[in-house]
C-alpha cells in the first residue's frame, strides 16, 4: 500500500472510530424516540436500527474477523440493547440472520432512525457519504430511499432544527403530561411497583429521558433510591445516559 493510501486509510479509520463514539454518546436520543414510538397509535418510524460489530476468532489468524451489521426490533433496559440480526453475514459463521443478540451501549458502532424518510444518527454512513462525490451521494440516498441530509450536520432529535427544545424533552412528553398525571394518580400502585428485574416506572421514564413523567412520579411518592436487581438507581441511569435535564431532579 502506498504512503498516500496509508494516510487515507488511517484518516478513514479515525473518522469511523469517532463515529462509533458519537453514536454511543447519543444513543439516549435513539431510545427516547423508540420509547415514544411504542405509544403511538399510528407508527411514525420508517426504520429504527442499531449497528453492532460482531467478532469471530479464526485459527491461525492473529486478529479476529470483524463484521459490522444492523439489528432491528430494539429493546433496551438501561444497560443492554437487545435486537434481531437483519441480514446474513458475509464473513462470519458464528452468527446468523434472525439471531437475537444483546450488547452494552459502549459496544455499538451506530444507530439510525428515519422519520418521514429523513434520517437521524447514521454516523458511520455519514462518514462514507462524506467521501463520495455529490452524484454518488445522490445515488446512495436514492438507493436507500431516504434523505440523509448534510453529513456535517447529523441530527439526533425529531424536528430539532425547527424546535431546539426537542433536544431537551420529547414533544410527546409535553403533550402527554396531563394524561400521564391522570393515569399515575388513578394507579398509585404503578408508581412504586417494581418488575422481576427490580425496575420501577421511575427507572423506565428516566432511561427514556422523560423529565415530566419523572417529576410526576416523584410528586406521587416514587422512591428515587429504589435499585434495580443490578443495583442501579434512577440517578445512575440518568447519569450513564447523560440526561442532564433529569440529573438535578434525582440528585
VENURWO-V116233 format. One record per backbone hydrogen bond with DSSP energy under -1.0 kcal/mol. NH is the residue of the N-H (numbers start at 1). CO is the residue of the C=O. E is the energy in kcal/mol with one decimal. If there is no record, write none. Layout:
BEGIN
NH/CO/E + NH/CO/E
END
This chain:
BEGIN
6/2/-2.2 + 7/3/-2.2 + 8/4/-2.3 + 9/5/-2.7 + 10/6/-2.4 + 11/7/-2.6 + 12/8/-2.4 + 13/9/-2.4 + 14/10/-2.3 + 15/11/-2.3 + 16/12/-2.3 + 17/13/-2.4 + 18/14/-2.1 + 19/15/-1.9 + 20/16/-2.4 + 21/17/-2.0 + 22/18/-2.2 + 23/19/-2.4 + 24/20/-2.1 + 25/21/-2.5 + 26/22/-1.6 + 29/26/-1.4 + 30/26/-1.0 + 31/27/-2.5 + 32/28/-2.3 + 33/29/-1.9 + 34/30/-2.0 + 35/31/-2.8 + 36/32/-1.8 + 37/33/-2.1 + 38/34/-1.7 + 39/36/-1.0 + 40/37/-1.2 + 46/114/-3.6 + 47/114/-1.0 + 49/112/-2.7 + 50/71/-2.0 + 51/110/-2.8 + 52/69/-2.8 + 54/67/-2.7 + 56/65/-1.9 + 61/58/-2.1 + 65/56/-2.8 + 67/54/-2.4 + 69/52/-2.5 + 71/50/-3.1 + 72/84/-2.3 + 75/82/-2.5 + 77/80/-1.6 + 81/103/-3.8 + 82/75/-2.8 + 83/101/-2.3 + 84/72/-2.5 + 85/99/-2.7 + 86/70/-2.2 + 98/85/-2.3 + 99/96/-2.1 + 101/83/-2.8 + 103/81/-2.2 + 107/104/-1.9 + 108/105/-1.4 + 109/51/-2.8 + 110/51/-1.3 + 112/49/-2.6 + 113/120/-2.4 + 114/47/-1.9 + 115/118/-2.5 + 118/115/-1.9 + 119/147/-2.2 + 120/113/-2.4 + 121/155/-2.7 + 122/111/-3.6 + 126/122/-2.1 + 127/123/-1.5 + 128/124/-1.7 + 129/125/-2.6 + 130/126/-1.9 + 131/128/-1.1 + 132/129/-1.6 + 137/133/-2.5 + 138/134/-1.9 + 139/135/-2.2 + 140/136/-2.6 + 141/137/-2.6 + 142/138/-2.2 + 143/139/-2.0 + 144/140/-1.6 + 145/141/-1.8 + 146/141/-1.8 + 147/117/-3.7 + 153/150/-2.0 + 160/157/-1.7 + 163/159/-2.6 + 166/163/-2.2 + 167/164/-2.0 + 168/165/-1.7 + 169/165/-1.9 + 173/170/-1.0 + 174/170/-1.1 + 175/171/-1.9 + 176/172/-2.2 + 177/174/-1.3 + 180/176/-2.6 + 181/177/-2.3 + 182/178/-2.9 + 183/179/-2.3 + 184/180/-2.6 + 185/181/-2.6 + 186/182/-1.6 + 187/183/-1.0 + 190/187/-1.5 + 193/189/-1.3 + 195/199/-2.1 + 198/195/-2.3 + 204/200/-2.2 + 205/201/-2.7 + 206/202/-1.8 + 207/203/-2.8 + 208/204/-1.6 + 209/206/-1.6 + 210/205/-2.6 + 211/209/-1.1 + 214/210/-2.1 + 215/211/-2.7 + 216/212/-2.0 + 217/213/-2.6 + 218/214/-2.2 + 219/215/-2.2 + 220/216/-1.6 + 221/218/-1.4 + 222/217/-2.7 + 226/223/-1.4 + 228/232/-2.2 + 229/197/-3.0 + 231/228/-2.3 + 237/233/-1.7 + 238/234/-2.6 + 239/235/-2.5 + 240/236/-2.5 + 241/237/-2.3 + 242/239/-1.0 + 243/238/-2.6 + 244/242/-1.6 + 246/243/-1.6 + 247/243/-1.8 + 250/246/-1.4 + 251/247/-1.8
END
